[in-house]
């Protein structure tokens, strides 16, 4: 008997039911997605067997896994190239997005003047921008970095700007009545209030920076100028090497999931002691 079950026996029926329900939810949060994933992989394998599909069209999961191990050196070296672009672009997006958001918060005129340009960058497809970048920028890494940065920049900027502008007016007036300078208001009031918004934008930008890096590599890799995972996918497609193509796709997917989980953990560790979104809610 677990400690939770022993504790549940000492509670009233309603409280015991709630404890059991919480325990089931904690188990189900991990068990249900895992069960669905296993079922999907099994169906994938059975479809290949039942229809006798050749591996150059749809490889079985075991073949993809074997390819992932056999080509680990090539695939993981390409992954490091993609991750380099991803994390550098995310770092630049954080620096640029937060810095510009702080500037917007200090002056409405600046925000009205420059925010539309940020929207233009966000809504313009990277594949349309890359030919221009290719003309004006010589360094290949800089080209990829610029493309990934454009994709990751806007969520940081918009979320942080929203957070800085969402401070309670009563608190802002109290700071002013106590003689707080604009810098003190920013440091002790507006930045802490914007932290949950910034962290939410960071989780979005983390995935987008990976997407931006891969898309930029696709555009550049079409001419043989990239060595990231996207170039491995293009190469595998030309050679009808479907197992390697699937292995590279799975590697990108797991990398994106890992980035999201790490950024979610960072967000939880920062907010868990003081913000409502990270505190355990009573039912």
C-alpha positions as CSV (number, residue, x, y, z in Angstrom):
1,X,0.0,0.0,0.0
2,X,1.4,3.4,-1.0
3,X,1.6,6.4,1.2
4,X,-1.1,8.1,-0.9
5,X,-3.5,5.1,-0.3
6,X,-2.7,5.0,3.4
7,X,-3.4,8.8,3.6
8,X,-6.7,8.3,1.6
9,X,-8.0,5.8,4.2
10,X,-7.9,8.5,6.9
11,X,-9.8,11.0,4.8
12,X,-13.5,11.4,4.3
13,X,-15.0,9.7,1.2
14,X,-15.1,12.9,-0.9
15,X,-11.5,13.8,-0.1
16,X,-10.3,10.2,-0.7
17,X,-12.1,10.2,-4.1
18,X,-10.3,13.4,-5.0
19,X,-6.9,12.0,-4.0
20,X,-7.5,8.9,-6.1
21,X,-8.6,11.0,-9.0
22,X,-5.5,13.1,-8.8
23,X,-3.3,10.0,-8.8
24,X,-5.1,8.6,-11.8
25,X,-4.7,11.8,-13.7
26,X,-1.0,11.9,-12.9
27,X,-0.6,8.4,-14.3
28,X,-2.9,9.0,-17.3
29,X,-1.0,12.1,-18.3
30,X,1.9,9.9,-19.3
31,X,0.4,6.5,-19.8
32,X,-2.4,7.5,-22.3
33,X,-0.1,9.3,-24.8
34,X,2.5,6.5,-24.5
35,X,-0.2,3.9,-25.2
36,X,-1.5,5.8,-28.2
37,X,2.0,6.2,-29.6
38,X,2.7,2.5,-29.2
39,X,-0.6,1.7,-31.0
40,X,0.2,4.1,-33.8
41,X,3.7,2.5,-34.3
42,X,2.1,-1.0,-34.3
43,X,-0.4,0.0,-36.9
44,X,2.3,1.6,-39.0
45,X,4.2,-1.7,-38.9
46,X,1.2,-3.8,-39.7
47,X,0.1,-1.6,-42.6
48,X,3.6,-2.1,-44.2
49,X,3.3,-5.9,-43.7
50,X,-0.3,-6.4,-44.8
51,X,0.2,-4.3,-48.0
52,X,3.7,-5.5,-48.7
53,X,4.9,-1.9,-49.1
54,X,8.6,-1.7,-50.2
55,X,10.9,0.2,-47.8
56,X,11.7,2.9,-50.3
57,X,8.1,4.0,-50.2
58,X,7.2,3.4,-46.5
59,X,9.7,1.6,-44.3
60,X,8.7,-0.3,-41.2
61,X,9.4,1.3,-37.8
62,X,12.2,-1.3,-37.1
63,X,13.9,-0.4,-40.4
64,X,13.8,3.3,-39.5
65,X,15.2,2.6,-36.0
66,X,18.0,0.5,-37.4
67,X,18.8,3.3,-39.9
68,X,18.9,5.8,-37.1
69,X,21.5,3.7,-35.4
70,X,23.5,2.8,-38.5
71,X,23.6,6.5,-39.7
72,X,23.9,8.0,-36.3
73,X,27.2,9.6,-37.0
74,X,26.0,11.4,-40.1
75,X,22.6,12.3,-38.7
76,X,23.8,13.6,-35.3
77,X,26.6,15.6,-36.9
78,X,23.9,17.3,-39.1
79,X,21.7,17.7,-36.0
80,X,24.5,19.7,-34.3
81,X,24.7,22.0,-37.3
82,X,20.9,22.6,-37.1
83,X,21.0,23.0,-33.3
84,X,23.7,25.6,-33.6
85,X,21.5,27.7,-35.9
86,X,18.5,27.1,-33.7
87,X,20.0,28.2,-30.4
88,X,21.9,31.1,-31.8
89,X,18.8,32.4,-33.5
90,X,16.8,31.9,-30.3
91,X,19.4,33.8,-28.3
92,X,19.3,36.7,-30.7
93,X,15.5,36.7,-30.7
94,X,15.5,36.9,-26.9
95,X,18.0,39.8,-26.9
96,X,16.4,41.7,-29.8
97,X,12.8,40.9,-28.8
98,X,13.1,41.8,-25.1
99,X,15.2,44.9,-25.9
100,X,12.8,46.2,-28.4
101,X,9.8,45.4,-26.2
102,X,11.4,47.4,-23.4
103,X,11.9,50.3,-25.8
104,X,8.2,50.0,-26.9
105,X,7.1,50.1,-23.3
106,X,9.0,53.4,-22.7
107,X,7.4,55.2,-25.6
108,X,4.1,54.6,-27.4
109,X,5.4,56.7,-30.3
110,X,8.2,54.2,-30.8
111,X,5.9,51.3,-30.6
112,X,3.5,52.8,-33.1
113,X,6.4,53.5,-35.5
114,X,8.2,50.2,-35.5
115,X,5.8,47.5,-34.5
116,X,4.2,47.3,-38.0
117,X,7.7,46.4,-39.4
118,X,7.9,43.5,-37.0
119,X,4.5,42.3,-38.2
120,X,5.7,42.5,-41.8
121,X,8.7,40.3,-41.0
122,X,6.4,37.8,-39.2
123,X,3.8,37.4,-42.0
124,X,6.2,37.3,-44.9
125,X,7.2,33.7,-45.7
126,X,10.9,32.8,-45.2
127,X,11.1,31.2,-48.6
128,X,10.2,34.5,-50.1
129,X,12.8,36.4,-48.0
130,X,15.7,34.0,-48.5
131,X,16.5,34.9,-52.1
132,X,17.0,38.6,-51.0
133,X,19.1,37.4,-48.1
134,X,21.1,35.2,-50.4
135,X,21.9,38.2,-52.6
136,X,23.0,40.6,-49.8
137,X,24.7,38.2,-47.3
138,X,27.8,36.2,-48.2
139,X,28.3,34.0,-45.2
140,X,26.2,30.8,-45.3
141,X,25.8,30.5,-41.5
142,X,24.7,34.2,-41.3
143,X,22.0,33.5,-43.9
144,X,20.6,30.6,-42.0
145,X,20.8,32.4,-38.7
146,X,19.0,35.5,-40.1
147,X,16.2,33.4,-41.5
148,X,15.7,31.4,-38.2
149,X,15.9,34.7,-36.2
150,X,13.1,36.3,-38.3
151,X,10.8,33.4,-37.5
152,X,11.6,33.3,-33.7
153,X,11.7,37.0,-33.1
154,X,8.1,38.1,-33.2
155,X,6.6,35.8,-30.4
156,X,9.2,37.1,-28.0
157,X,8.6,40.7,-29.0
158,X,4.8,40.6,-29.0
159,X,4.4,38.6,-25.8
160,X,6.9,40.7,-23.8
161,X,5.4,43.9,-25.1
162,X,1.9,42.6,-24.0
163,X,3.3,41.7,-20.6
164,X,5.0,45.1,-20.1
165,X,1.8,46.9,-21.0
166,X,-0.4,44.6,-18.8
167,X,0.7,46.0,-15.4
168,X,-2.1,46.8,-13.0
169,X,-2.7,50.6,-13.2
170,X,-3.2,50.8,-9.5
171,X,0.3,49.4,-8.9
172,X,1.7,51.7,-11.5
173,X,0.1,54.7,-9.8
174,X,1.3,53.5,-6.4
175,X,4.9,53.4,-7.7
176,X,4.5,56.9,-9.1
177,X,3.1,58.3,-5.8
178,X,6.1,56.9,-4.0
179,X,8.5,58.7,-6.4
180,X,9.7,55.7,-8.3
181,X,11.7,56.5,-11.4
182,X,10.8,55.1,-14.8
183,X,13.8,52.7,-14.4
184,X,12.6,51.5,-11.0
185,X,9.1,50.9,-12.3
186,X,10.6,48.9,-15.2
187,X,12.9,46.8,-12.9
188,X,10.6,46.2,-9.9
189,X,7.1,46.2,-11.5
190,X,6.9,45.9,-15.2
191,X,9.6,43.3,-15.9
192,X,8.4,40.9,-13.2
193,X,4.8,41.3,-14.4
194,X,5.9,40.6,-18.0
195,X,7.9,37.4,-17.0
196,X,5.1,34.9,-17.6
197,X,4.3,36.5,-20.9
198,X,8.0,36.4,-21.9
199,X,8.3,32.7,-20.9
200,X,5.2,31.9,-22.9
201,X,6.7,33.6,-25.9
202,X,10.0,31.8,-25.3
203,X,8.3,28.4,-25.5
204,X,6.7,29.3,-28.8
205,X,9.9,30.8,-30.2
206,X,11.9,27.7,-29.2
207,X,10.0,25.5,-31.6
208,X,9.8,28.3,-34.2
209,X,13.6,28.7,-34.2
210,X,14.0,25.0,-35.0
211,X,11.4,25.3,-37.7
212,X,13.1,28.4,-39.1
213,X,16.5,26.7,-39.1
214,X,15.2,23.7,-40.9
215,X,13.2,25.7,-43.5
216,X,16.3,27.9,-44.1
217,X,18.4,24.8,-44.6
218,X,15.9,23.4,-47.0
219,X,16.1,26.5,-49.2
220,X,19.9,26.7,-49.0
221,X,20.3,22.9,-49.1
222,X,18.6,22.7,-52.5
223,X,21.9,24.1,-54.0
224,X,24.1,21.9,-51.8
225,X,25.1,24.7,-49.5
226,X,23.8,23.2,-46.2
227,X,25.0,20.4,-44.0
228,X,22.1,20.3,-41.5
229,X,19.4,17.8,-41.1
230,X,17.3,19.4,-43.9
231,X,20.1,18.6,-46.4
232,X,20.1,15.0,-45.2
233,X,16.3,14.9,-45.9
234,X,16.8,16.4,-49.4
235,X,19.6,13.9,-50.1
236,X,17.6,10.9,-48.9
237,X,14.6,12.0,-51.0
238,X,16.7,12.2,-54.2
239,X,18.1,8.8,-53.5
240,X,14.7,7.2,-52.5
241,X,16.3,6.4,-49.1
242,X,13.1,6.5,-47.2
243,X,14.4,5.0,-44.0
244,X,17.0,7.7,-43.6
245,X,14.4,10.4,-44.5
246,X,12.1,9.1,-41.8
247,X,15.0,8.8,-39.3
248,X,15.9,12.5,-39.9
249,X,12.3,13.5,-39.5
250,X,12.0,11.6,-36.3
251,X,15.2,13.2,-35.0
252,X,13.8,16.7,-35.8
253,X,10.5,15.9,-34.1
254,X,12.2,14.6,-30.9
255,X,14.5,17.6,-30.9
256,X,11.6,20.0,-31.0
257,X,9.8,18.1,-28.2
258,X,12.9,18.2,-26.1
259,X,13.4,21.9,-26.7
260,X,9.7,22.5,-25.6
261,X,10.1,20.4,-22.5
262,X,13.3,22.1,-21.4
263,X,11.8,25.6,-21.9
264,X,8.6,24.5,-20.1
265,X,10.8,23.2,-17.2
266,X,12.7,26.5,-17.1
267,X,9.4,28.4,-17.1
268,X,8.0,26.3,-14.2
269,X,11.2,26.7,-12.1
270,X,11.0,30.5,-12.5
271,X,7.3,30.9,-11.8
272,X,6.5,28.0,-9.4
273,X,7.0,30.0,-6.2
274,X,5.0,33.2,-7.0
275,X,2.9,33.0,-10.2
276,X,-0.7,31.6,-10.3
277,X,-0.1,29.8,-13.5
278,X,2.6,27.6,-11.9
279,X,1.1,27.1,-8.5
280,X,-0.9,24.0,-7.7
281,X,-4.6,24.8,-8.0
282,X,-7.0,23.6,-5.3
283,X,-10.1,21.8,-6.6
